[in-house]
Amino acid sequence: MDIFDLTGRVALVTGGGTGIGLAMARGLASQGAHVILASRREAVVRAAAEDIQRSGGKAEGLALDVTETGRIHEIIGRIGQRHGRLDILINNAGTNRRMPCLEMDPASWDLIVNTNLKGPFFCAQAAAQIMQERGYGKIINVASLQSEMAARNGVVYAASKGGIRQMTKGLAVELAQYGIRVNAIGPGTFPTDLNRGLFEDAEWVRQQHLKIPLGRVGKLEELAGAAIYLASSASDYMTGQILYIDGGYLSALF
């Protein structure tokens, strides 16, 4: 028996069209999962799903804006009805607006917190209501190094990702009775759409390399293994935890 085998399981990945979400979705598909990529940019996730299909995986794309909390239960409920199950949820959709705390405005606060924390909670709630019927499920939240630390011009982002850390623990405690495991992945420094501007700064990249014991930033495909582990039966006795995939960043004192 392959404890990492996901054949027959249905997975929903929010923010799954690019970057971290797509890398994790590819990993799940490589182990046999039917992956549903969701994003407010429907054309992007549909193209990503087609790419996974061309590689031999099972995937589809659909529109889902996690800030539209009133529609989350409707959309995820339809997934459950269409497939007869939902085994895995990866809460990856996220956003950020970098600015000094003294300049933060309510609209930016709401966008960050609604996308990074409120939306994932209601996605987890909707998914758990389907999972509890089978007595089994895996919810994987995407945390951040800023779930543990802070960065300049990132107070609200850090607050939202700190919330993800505590939400993961709270959901794990409540949902364990239904056989649902809830864990999180905390990516270190990886190139994504959110930080493209930072990666264009050669000095910033050099400083990151100096802070990371492995001496380099991460490659997106290096997140797939953690996603597979947390989605599979290999992690059945693990819940309420965060796996930091950061090249040793949080372990170092510089």
Number of C-alpha atoms within 10 A of each C-alpha: 4 9 11 18 19 22 13 12 21 24 27 28 24 28 27 32 27 17 17 25 28 24 20 26 31 27 23 31 25 21 18 18 26 25 28 23 30 27 24 19 16 17 14 19 26 22 15 22 27 16 15 20 15 11 12 12 22 20 25 20 24 21 18 21 19 27 22 14 18 11 15 22 17 11 15 21 18 12 19 18 11 10 11 11 20 28 27 30 26 29 28 27 26 24 15 19 16 16 15 12 12 7 9 16 10 8 8 15 17 14 16 22 23 20 23 28 25 20 22 28 21 19 23 24 18 18 26 26 17 21 24 18 13 14 15 20 30 27 29 26 27 27 29 26 21 20 20 14 12 15 11 10 16 18 18 22 25 24 20 25 26 21 18 25 26 14 20 26 18 13 21 21 15 12 21 17 12 16 18 25 29 29 27 28 24 22 22 21 23 20 17 15 11 12 13 11 10 13 16 10 10 10 11 11 15 14 10 17 17 13 18 22 16 13 14 17 19 18 12 18 14 16 23 19 15 18 23 24 17 25 29 22 17 14 16 17 7 14 23 19 17 23 16 19 20 22 20 14 22 16 10 10 8 7
